Amino acid sequence: MFFNTSCSNFVENLIFIDMRNIYQKVSWRKYLIPNQREWITEYMEHHGEDFYTRAVDMINEAWKYNRKSFILAKLIRTNICVYIDQSEYELAMKYCMNWFERNEHYEYCAIVRDYLLERKGRFKKRSFKEELASLIS
């Protein structure tokens, strides 16, 4: 017998696994800006704070480790992934900051501002002695 059926099942399973994990990458601007689509605006009204805080943390981590791009979200029941390129990290983070400012979440605005300053190299970490001296005086 020249044909091994168990081997062919294995190959078919590998092909199936590879075929089901193909996703279409779409820029973050198309799906994540409210007022572009009604369902996005409705989702952001209810879950915007959680979504944008998670997005800011993910952008900061990707920027910190110098990743070329990363997938921000996968749309449910579709094979579409929303991604952000490295060249757009700062712009996406500023967009998140604008969203926080419009919805009056100023504590998150401060966090985003610190992330932006840290990534641009303007944020100087103080030593423990300098921090202690600033608290005492």
Beta strands, then each sheet from edge to edge (+ up, - down):
strand 1: 24-27
strand 2: 69-74
strand 3: 80-85
sheet 1: 1+ 3+ 2-
end
